[in-house]
Amino acid sequence: MEIKLPPELERYVRAQVESGLFRDESEVIGHVLRWHRTFDEREYEGKLAALRTFVQEGVDALERGEVVEDFSMDDIQRRLDAKLGAV
């Protein structure tokens, strides 16, 4: 696999190897990708937790008899986007 990086990222990768923290450029890239994957998984878990909370709030409202007769899917999507954007 060949990866083309902008010059500033190439300098960063080389500097990481020169610092002695990594054996070679592949090790730097592998480390960054593993970190990114972990970050993505945490972000996904956060969004999933927010979605579960949003759904539970709706269930709780229904159980209290707070039923909304007039709603739109656009409104639900906006509210969900607002909650997920805060994660």
Summary of the structure (lengths in Angstrom):
residues: 87
radius of gyration: 22.2
end to end distance: 34.4
largest distance: 65.0
contacts: 169
relative contact order: 0.08
helix: 74%
strand: 0%
